[in-house]
């Protein structure tokens, strides 16, 4: 017996393991290829793997189109679809185009790498802001911070805005240290002597961040004596120790 289509029905010439009699007409499962647009047997498609794996779940592009390198949703001009391969009247033809990701386009008139302000930052659906950066060895890292911290880092010049949900740290650890020491000319912020350490004006224990605004150069002695005191408390401590403070 001869069929005009790619056979919605296939003719079983032999008996199978389930005891199907020879000559029994068995319904064949068909699937449309999203690359060539032809209806083909389901065995011409690769099985899906991972979370979308199902007993009859197959990929959208057939094996022939994969070998030919045809992209999804792009029909070849030389492909001719015969009448036998056309879907039956009244049957909806399933077609799908490859979905393209929505990219955030940064304006060209951006200032300092971004036209967004700190108040324009928004948290993701998880309630956090993504923060990216590089280590001293050049390795990229990413972590999640709360919205208040992200806005503070941007306002104090430690990070820039990539998009409304992501910020990027400007300096690595070593780069930030070199920047602060060069900015303050290796002069202690408190006593005016030579300094080679970094001190937080508002201690990290009290909510301060490692930013150019909150960090200054300090000598080792002042840095150790200050500890987690505020600048006002430390200046009062120096006066009590009969040491003249050096105010900038």
C-alpha positions as CSV (number, residue, x, y, z in Angstrom):
1,X,0.0,0.0,0.0
2,X,1.3,3.5,-0.9
3,X,0.7,6.7,0.9
4,X,0.9,10.2,-0.5
5,X,2.0,12.0,2.7
6,X,5.0,11.5,5.0
7,X,2.6,9.0,6.5
8,X,0.4,10.0,9.4
9,X,0.0,6.3,9.4
10,X,2.8,3.8,9.1
11,X,2.4,0.2,8.0
12,X,3.8,-2.3,10.4
13,X,5.2,-5.1,8.2
14,X,6.4,-7.3,11.1
15,X,5.3,-8.3,14.5
16,X,6.8,-6.4,17.5
17,X,7.5,-7.4,21.1
18,X,4.1,-6.4,22.2
19,X,2.4,-8.9,19.9
20,X,1.2,-6.5,17.2
21,X,0.1,-8.5,14.3
22,X,1.8,-8.1,10.9
23,X,-0.1,-5.7,8.7
24,X,-1.5,-3.6,11.5
25,X,-1.7,0.1,10.8
26,X,-0.1,2.0,13.7
27,X,-0.4,5.8,14.1
28,X,2.9,7.6,13.9
29,X,3.7,10.7,15.9
30,X,4.7,13.6,13.8
31,X,6.3,17.0,14.6
32,X,6.9,20.2,12.7
33,X,10.6,21.3,12.3
34,X,11.0,25.0,13.3
35,X,13.9,25.4,10.8
36,X,12.6,23.9,7.6
37,X,8.9,24.0,8.4
38,X,8.2,20.4,7.4
39,X,6.3,17.8,9.3
40,X,8.5,14.8,10.0
41,X,8.3,11.7,12.2
42,X,9.2,12.3,15.8
43,X,12.2,10.0,15.5
44,X,13.9,12.5,13.3
45,X,14.3,14.9,16.3
46,X,16.7,14.6,19.1
47,X,15.4,13.9,22.6
48,X,15.3,16.7,25.1
49,X,17.5,16.5,28.2
50,X,17.5,18.2,31.6
51,X,14.4,19.7,33.2
52,X,12.4,19.6,30.0
53,X,13.0,15.9,29.5
54,X,9.8,13.9,28.9
55,X,9.1,10.5,27.3
56,X,7.9,12.1,24.0
57,X,9.7,15.5,24.4
58,X,11.9,16.3,21.4
59,X,13.9,19.3,20.2
60,X,12.4,21.8,17.8
61,X,15.0,21.3,15.0
62,X,15.2,18.0,13.1
63,X,18.5,16.1,12.6
64,X,18.8,17.1,9.0
65,X,18.6,20.8,9.7
66,X,21.0,20.5,12.5
67,X,23.6,18.9,10.2
68,X,22.9,21.5,7.6
69,X,23.4,24.3,10.2
70,X,20.0,26.0,9.5
71,X,19.1,28.4,12.2
72,X,15.7,28.2,14.0
73,X,13.0,30.1,12.3
74,X,14.9,30.6,9.0
75,X,13.6,28.7,6.1
76,X,15.9,27.8,3.3
77,X,15.1,29.4,-0.1
78,X,15.9,26.1,-1.9
79,X,13.6,24.1,0.4
80,X,10.5,23.0,-1.6
81,X,7.6,21.6,0.4
82,X,5.5,19.2,-1.6
83,X,1.7,19.0,-1.3
84,X,2.0,15.7,0.5
85,X,3.9,17.4,3.3
86,X,1.4,20.2,3.8
87,X,-0.8,20.0,7.0
88,X,-4.4,18.9,6.6
89,X,-7.0,21.6,6.2
90,X,-8.4,22.9,9.4
91,X,-5.3,21.9,11.4
92,X,-3.4,24.7,13.1
93,X,0.2,24.8,12.0
94,X,2.5,25.2,15.0
95,X,5.4,27.6,14.3
96,X,7.8,29.4,16.6
97,X,10.5,31.9,16.2
98,X,13.6,31.9,18.3
99,X,13.1,34.4,21.1
100,X,15.7,37.1,21.3
101,X,16.8,38.4,24.7
102,X,15.8,41.9,25.7
103,X,19.0,43.9,26.1
104,X,19.4,47.0,28.2
105,X,20.7,49.8,25.9
106,X,22.8,52.4,27.7
107,X,22.4,56.0,26.4
108,X,25.3,57.3,24.5
109,X,25.3,60.6,26.4
110,X,26.0,58.8,29.7
111,X,28.1,60.6,32.3
112,X,30.8,58.6,34.0
113,X,29.8,55.4,32.2
114,X,26.1,55.7,33.1
115,X,23.3,58.3,32.9
116,X,21.5,56.6,35.8
117,X,21.6,57.9,39.3
118,X,21.8,56.0,42.6
119,X,18.1,56.6,43.2
120,X,17.4,54.9,39.9
121,X,18.6,51.5,41.2
122,X,15.9,48.9,41.7
123,X,16.1,45.5,43.3
124,X,15.5,42.3,41.4
125,X,12.6,39.9,42.1
126,X,14.7,38.5,44.9
127,X,15.0,41.9,46.6
128,X,18.7,42.4,46.0
129,X,21.0,44.3,43.6
130,X,23.8,42.4,41.7
131,X,27.3,43.7,42.3
132,X,30.2,42.8,40.0
133,X,33.9,43.3,40.2
134,X,37.4,41.9,39.7
135,X,39.9,40.5,42.2
136,X,43.5,41.5,42.4
137,X,44.4,38.6,40.1
138,X,41.9,39.7,37.5
139,X,39.3,37.1,38.2
140,X,35.7,38.2,37.9
141,X,33.3,37.9,40.8
142,X,29.6,38.6,41.5
143,X,27.6,38.9,44.6
144,X,24.3,40.2,45.8
145,X,23.8,43.2,48.1
146,X,20.8,45.1,49.5
147,X,19.5,48.2,47.8
148,X,20.7,50.7,50.4
149,X,24.3,49.5,50.2
150,X,24.3,49.6,46.4
151,X,23.0,53.2,46.4
152,X,25.6,54.2,49.0
153,X,28.5,52.7,47.0
154,X,27.4,54.6,43.9
155,X,27.0,57.9,45.8
156,X,30.4,57.6,47.4
157,X,32.2,56.9,44.1
158,X,33.1,53.2,44.7
159,X,30.8,51.7,42.0
160,X,29.1,52.6,38.7
161,X,25.7,51.6,37.4
162,X,25.6,49.0,34.7
163,X,21.8,48.7,34.5
164,X,19.0,49.4,37.0
165,X,19.7,46.1,38.7
166,X,23.5,45.8,38.5
167,X,26.5,47.8,39.7
168,X,30.2,47.3,39.1
169,X,33.0,48.1,41.5
170,X,35.6,50.5,40.1
171,X,38.6,49.4,42.0
172,X,40.1,46.1,43.1
173,X,41.7,45.8,46.6
174,X,45.2,46.8,45.5
175,X,44.0,49.4,43.1
176,X,41.9,51.1,45.8
177,X,44.8,51.1,48.3
178,X,47.1,52.7,45.7
179,X,44.4,55.3,44.8
180,X,43.8,56.4,48.4
181,X,47.6,56.7,49.3
182,X,48.3,58.6,46.1
183,X,45.3,60.9,46.7
184,X,46.4,61.8,50.2
185,X,50.1,61.9,49.3
186,X,51.0,59.3,52.0
187,X,50.1,61.8,54.7
188,X,48.2,60.7,57.8
189,X,44.8,62.3,58.0
190,X,45.0,62.6,61.8
191,X,48.6,63.5,62.8
192,X,50.1,64.7,59.5
193,X,53.0,62.2,59.5
194,X,53.9,59.6,56.9
195,X,51.1,57.1,56.4
196,X,50.9,53.9,54.6
197,X,47.6,52.3,55.8
198,X,43.9,52.9,55.0
199,X,41.5,53.9,57.6
200,X,37.7,54.1,57.5
201,X,36.3,57.5,58.8
202,X,33.1,55.8,59.8
203,X,34.2,52.3,61.0
204,X,32.8,49.3,59.2
205,X,31.5,48.1,62.5
206,X,29.2,51.1,62.6
207,X,28.0,50.8,59.0
208,X,30.8,52.4,57.0
209,X,31.8,51.2,53.5
210,X,35.1,51.0,51.7
211,X,34.6,53.9,49.4
212,X,36.8,56.9,48.4
213,X,34.7,59.2,50.5
214,X,34.9,57.1,53.7
215,X,38.5,56.1,53.5
216,X,41.6,58.1,54.2
217,X,45.4,57.6,54.6
218,X,46.6,57.0,58.1
219,X,49.8,56.1,59.9
220,X,50.0,52.7,61.6
221,X,49.9,54.3,65.1
222,X,46.8,56.4,64.5
223,X,45.0,53.6,62.7
224,X,45.5,51.2,65.6
225,X,44.6,53.7,68.2
226,X,41.5,54.9,66.4
227,X,40.0,51.4,66.2
228,X,36.2,51.6,65.8
229,X,36.0,55.2,67.0
230,X,34.4,58.0,65.0
231,X,36.7,60.9,63.9
232,X,35.2,63.2,66.5
233,X,35.8,60.6,69.3
234,X,39.3,60.0,68.1
235,X,40.2,63.7,67.9
236,X,39.0,64.1,71.5
237,X,41.1,61.1,72.5
238,X,44.2,62.8,70.9
239,X,43.5,66.0,72.8
240,X,43.3,64.1,76.0
241,X,46.6,62.5,75.2
242,X,48.2,66.0,74.8
243,X,48.9,65.4,71.1
244,X,48.0,68.1,68.7
245,X,45.7,66.7,65.9
246,X,46.2,67.5,62.3
247,X,43.0,68.5,60.7
248,X,42.6,68.6,56.9
